[in-house]
Amino acid sequence: PRMFYNKNGGNWAVDSVPVVNGSIFTFNFNYAALGGVQQLDTIQYYFATLNTPGVVTTSPLGGSGNSPVGSTPPPTVYDYQILAQVSGNYLVGVSNPNADFPTITAAVNFINAGLTVGSANFILIDSAYGAGESFPIVLNPINGSSRTNHIRFTVDSSRSEVLVSGSSTQGLLHLRGVSNFEINGAGAGGSRALHIANGSQATGSMGIWVQSTLAAGVDSLIIANTRISGGTNTVSANYALYVAGTTVSTAGTGDNMRLIRIEGNELRNAYYGLYLRGTTTSAAQNITIRGNLIGDTAVATTISAKGMDLQNLINGLVEGNEIRNITGTFSFARSGIEFGGTGSQNLVVNANKIYGVFTPATNGAHGLYVISGNGMRLTN
């Protein structure tokens, strides 16, 4: 028996001298025979043997050849990829010719294809990102992430404005089952320098979509000091920040959410500012929502329906937020903060400033609207 292998679809090398231990054959990938390997190279391989004279068998099936045995590969082969190791500091942008990645898309693709082996900081060095990006930018569950192996996106400390703009009928940024991850948009002077703005007015679009399921949950996520804008406040399923599951709707829910902190952000130009709902059987746990500014002074770019829609939270803290000017030109029951869900328990709602909630609808406008839940403490 022998093993054929190549790098990135190149010429085949062969190991025809395996180590034999009874019926176990151990083959060796000699990377030197391939000219060396590097991160993100793909190694293809298959096995061949001559079990009876003139009959060549390969694994996977379909190969042939007698000079040497198995020299014609099967139509499909096995493969694996040399994972990139994610750790350290990376510059993202084109304003520095020595930057590691020209776009956020390229940086996220690197993370998706890699293995996180230490903490990593991705620093946005440009004033604008849009051209060259592929929206939606989708970050998948991070291989190797942990409390120690934490990934963080920040802006260069000299920047006071970093605009990420484009159009996507989903989230401009889609965090799909992402844990141990942080976006911190603080820039020069501690400002909210980072602005993520989705220009789509389509139903179901949003600035950031955080997706959490039983199979791929969210555990330890921070979104801080960032301005997040939807594309319109006149479409009922348009959001600044949407935190739930795989289905985007005004009744969507997500499973398996823990340790999420949403702090110091500004949310505007959407129907919903912050939409975060767990399920009755898998409530969102240990959620902190603090110091955010929701709404705008202009009716055309404010939040038009609900500043926050929060359901099925356990051990949550909603504190020190300012929710303003929740209004619009259409009739609808509006809320500064709306709580609900039979799975909600032990929520502390403290020192929030809510004003300018107005609707011409007969079913009213609410600063705080508690639909259901247990053990809430409201001190506003």
Secondary structure in CASP SS format (residue, H / E / C, confidence):
PFRMAT SS
TARGET T0000
AUTHOR 0000-0000-0000
METHOD secondary structure of the structure
MODEL  1
P C 1.00
R E 1.00
M E 1.00
F E 1.00
Y E 1.00
N E 1.00
K E 1.00
N C 1.00
G C 1.00
G C 1.00
N C 1.00
W C 1.00
A E 1.00
V E 1.00
D E 1.00
S C 1.00
V C 1.00
P C 1.00
V E 1.00
V E 1.00
N E 1.00
G C 1.00
S C 1.00
I E 1.00
F E 1.00
T E 1.00
F C 1.00
N C 1.00
F C 1.00
N C 1.00
Y H 1.00
A H 1.00
A H 1.00
L H 1.00
G C 1.00
G C 1.00
V C 1.00
Q C 1.00
Q C 1.00
L C 1.00
D C 1.00
T E 1.00
I E 1.00
Q E 1.00
Y E 1.00
Y E 1.00
F E 1.00
A E 1.00
T E 1.00
L E 1.00
N E 1.00
T E 1.00
P C 1.00
G C 1.00
V E 1.00
V E 1.00
T E 1.00
T E 1.00
S E 1.00
P C 1.00
L C 1.00
G C 1.00
G C 1.00
S E 1.00
G E 1.00
N E 1.00
S C 1.00
P C 1.00
V E 1.00
G E 1.00
S E 1.00
T E 1.00
P C 1.00
P C 1.00
P C 1.00
T C 1.00
V C 1.00
Y E 1.00
D E 1.00
Y E 1.00
Q E 1.00
I C 1.00
L C 1.00
A E 1.00
Q E 1.00
V E 1.00
S E 1.00
G E 1.00
N E 1.00
Y E 1.00
L E 1.00
V E 1.00
G C 1.00
V C 1.00
S C 1.00
N C 1.00
P C 1.00
N C 1.00
A C 1.00
D C 1.00
F E 1.00
P C 1.00
T C 1.00
I H 1.00
T H 1.00
A H 1.00
A H 1.00
V H 1.00
N H 1.00
F H 1.00
I H 1.00
N H 1.00
A C 1.00
G E 1.00
L E 1.00
T E 1.00
V E 1.00
G E 1.00
S E 1.00
A E 1.00
N E 1.00
F E 1.00
I E 1.00
L E 1.00
I C 1.00
D C 1.00
S C 1.00
A E 1.00
Y E 1.00
G C 1.00
A C 1.00
G C 1.00
E C 1.00
S C 1.00
F C 1.00
P C 1.00
I E 1.00
V E 1.00
L E 1.00
N C 1.00
P C 1.00
I C 1.00
N C 1.00
G C 1.00
S C 1.00
S C 1.00
R C 1.00
T C 1.00
N C 1.00
H C 1.00
I E 1.00
R E 1.00
F E 1.00
T E 1.00
V E 1.00
D C 1.00
S C 1.00
S C 1.00
R C 1.00
S C 1.00
E C 1.00
V E 1.00
L E 1.00
V E 1.00
S E 1.00
G E 1.00
S C 1.00
S C 1.00
T C 1.00
Q C 1.00
G E 1.00
L E 1.00
L E 1.00
H E 1.00
L E 1.00
R E 1.00
G C 1.00
V C 1.00
S C 1.00
N C 1.00
F E 1.00
E E 1.00
I E 1.00
N E 1.00
G C 1.00
A E 1.00
G C 1.00
A H 1.00
G H 1.00
G H 1.00
S C 1.00
R E 1.00
A C 1.00
L E 1.00
H E 1.00
I E 1.00
A E 1.00
N E 1.00
G C 1.00
S C 1.00
Q C 1.00
A C 1.00
T C 1.00
G C 1.00
S C 1.00
M E 1.00
G E 1.00
I E 1.00
W E 1.00
V E 1.00
Q E 1.00
S C 1.00
T C 1.00
L C 1.00
A C 1.00
A C 1.00
G C 1.00
V E 1.00
D E 1.00
S E 1.00
L E 1.00
I E 1.00
I E 1.00
A E 1.00
N C 1.00
T E 1.00
R E 1.00
I E 1.00
S E 1.00
G C 1.00
G C 1.00
T C 1.00
N C 1.00
T C 1.00
V C 1.00
S C 1.00
A C 1.00
N C 1.00
Y E 1.00
A E 1.00
L E 1.00
Y E 1.00
V E 1.00
A E 1.00
G C 1.00
T C 1.00
T C 1.00
V C 1.00
S C 1.00
T C 1.00
A C 1.00
G C 1.00
T C 1.00
G C 1.00
D C 1.00
N C 1.00
M E 1.00
R E 1.00
L E 1.00
I E 1.00
R E 1.00
I E 1.00
E E 1.00
G C 1.00
N C 1.00
E E 1.00
L E 1.00
R E 1.00
N C 1.00
A E 1.00
Y E 1.00
Y E 1.00
G E 1.00
L E 1.00
Y E 1.00
L E 1.00
R E 1.00
G C 1.00
T C 1.00
T C 1.00
T C 1.00
S C 1.00
A C 1.00
A E 1.00
Q E 1.00
N E 1.00
I E 1.00
T E 1.00
I E 1.00
R E 1.00
G C 1.00
N C 1.00
L E 1.00
I E 1.00
G C 1.00
D C 1.00
T C 1.00
A C 1.00
V H 1.00
A H 1.00
T H 1.00
T C 1.00
I E 1.00
S E 1.00
A E 1.00
K E 1.00
G E 1.00
M E 1.00
D E 1.00
L E 1.00
Q E 1.00
N C 1.00
L E 1.00
I E 1.00
N E 1.00
G E 1.00
L E 1.00
V E 1.00
E E 1.00
G C 1.00
N C 1.00
E E 1.00
I E 1.00
R E 1.00
N C 1.00
I C 1.00
T C 1.00
G C 1.00
T C 1.00
F C 1.00
S C 1.00
F C 1.00
A C 1.00
R E 1.00
S E 1.00
G E 1.00
I E 1.00
E E 1.00
F E 1.00
G E 1.00
G C 1.00
T C 1.00
G C 1.00
S C 1.00
Q E 1.00
N E 1.00
L E 1.00
V E 1.00
V E 1.00
N E 1.00
A C 1.00
N C 1.00
K E 1.00
I E 1.00
Y E 1.00
G C 1.00
V C 1.00
F C 1.00
T C 1.00
P C 1.00
A C 1.00
T C 1.00
N C 1.00
G C 1.00
A E 1.00
H E 1.00
G E 1.00
L E 1.00
Y E 1.00
V E 1.00
I C 1.00
S C 1.00
G C 1.00
N E 1.00
G C 1.00
M C 1.00
R E 1.00
L E 1.00
T E 1.00
N C 1.00
END
